[in-house]
């Protein structure tokens, strides 16, 4: 099983590296949340579009439980 964020951060000896790594994870978390929101908005729009084949895109590809943040 992969190490948790907390385990990884505990293993760092240098506080400067920890701060930089936390900033990187925060930026990635923000990006992931934005991608998730835009993806789900797109699937909802496709579901409402009468010109698109009648498929429930949200149920097929919607992101319902993103693992964002530590």
The 8 nearest C-alpha neighbors of each residue, nearest first, counted from 0:
[[1, 2, 3, 6, 4, 7, 5, 66],
 [2, 0, 3, 4, 6, 7, 5, 69],
 [1, 3, 6, 0, 7, 4, 5, 8],
 [2, 4, 6, 5, 7, 1, 69, 8],
 [3, 5, 7, 6, 69, 8, 2, 9],
 [4, 6, 8, 3, 7, 9, 69, 2],
 [7, 5, 9, 3, 4, 8, 2, 10],
 [6, 8, 4, 10, 5, 9, 3, 2],
 [7, 9, 5, 10, 11, 6, 4, 17],
 [10, 8, 6, 7, 11, 5, 12, 4],
 [9, 11, 7, 8, 12, 6, 5, 13],
 [12, 10, 8, 9, 13, 17, 7, 14],
 [11, 13, 10, 14, 9, 17, 16, 8],
 [12, 14, 16, 15, 11, 17, 18, 10],
 [13, 15, 17, 16, 18, 12, 11, 19],
 [16, 14, 18, 17, 13, 19, 20, 12],
 [15, 17, 19, 14, 13, 18, 20, 11],
 [16, 18, 14, 20, 15, 19, 21, 11],
 [19, 17, 21, 15, 16, 20, 14, 22],
 [20, 18, 16, 22, 21, 17, 23, 15],
 [19, 21, 23, 17, 22, 18, 16, 24],
 [20, 22, 24, 18, 23, 19, 17, 25],
 [23, 21, 25, 19, 20, 24, 26, 18],
 [22, 24, 20, 26, 21, 25, 27, 19],
 [25, 23, 27, 21, 26, 22, 28, 20],
 [24, 26, 28, 22, 23, 27, 21, 29],
 [25, 27, 29, 23, 28, 24, 22, 30],
 [28, 26, 24, 30, 29, 25, 31, 23],
 [27, 29, 25, 31, 68, 26, 30, 67],
 [28, 30, 26, 32, 27, 31, 25, 33],
 [31, 29, 27, 33, 28, 32, 34, 26],
 [30, 32, 34, 28, 33, 29, 35, 27],
 [31, 33, 35, 29, 30, 34, 36, 28],
 [34, 32, 30, 36, 31, 35, 37, 29],
 [35, 33, 31, 37, 36, 32, 38, 30],
 [36, 34, 32, 38, 33, 37, 31, 39],
 [35, 37, 33, 39, 34, 38, 40, 32],
 [36, 38, 40, 34, 39, 35, 41, 33],
 [39, 37, 41, 35, 40, 36, 34, 42],
 [38, 40, 42, 36, 41, 37, 61, 35],
 [41, 39, 37, 43, 38, 42, 36, 44],
 [40, 42, 44, 38, 39, 43, 37, 45],
 [43, 41, 45, 57, 39, 56, 44, 40],
 [42, 44, 46, 40, 41, 45, 57, 39],
 [45, 43, 41, 47, 46, 42, 40, 48],
 [46, 44, 42, 48, 47, 43, 41, 51],
 [45, 47, 43, 44, 48, 55, 56, 42],
 [48, 46, 44, 45, 49, 43, 51, 42],
 [49, 47, 45, 50, 51, 46, 44, 52],
 [48, 50, 51, 47, 52, 53, 46, 45],
 [51, 49, 48, 52, 53, 45, 47, 46],
 [52, 50, 49, 48, 53, 45, 46, 54],
 [53, 51, 54, 50, 49, 48, 46, 45],
 [52, 54, 51, 55, 46, 49, 50, 48],
 [55, 53, 56, 52, 46, 51, 59, 45],
 [54, 56, 57, 58, 46, 59, 53, 42],
 [57, 55, 59, 42, 58, 54, 60, 46],
 [56, 58, 61, 42, 59, 60, 55, 43],
 [57, 59, 56, 55, 61, 60, 62, 42],
 [60, 58, 56, 57, 61, 55, 54, 42],
 [59, 61, 57, 56, 58, 62, 42, 39],
 [62, 60, 57, 39, 58, 63, 59, 42],
 [63, 61, 64, 65, 35, 60, 39, 38],
 [62, 64, 61, 65, 39, 35, 60, 58],
 [65, 63, 62, 66, 67, 61, 35, 32],
 [66, 64, 67, 63, 62, 35, 32, 31],
 [65, 67, 64, 68, 69, 28, 31, 32],
 [68, 66, 28, 65, 32, 69, 31, 29],
 [69, 67, 28, 66, 25, 24, 29, 27],
 [68, 4, 67, 5, 3, 24, 66, 28]]
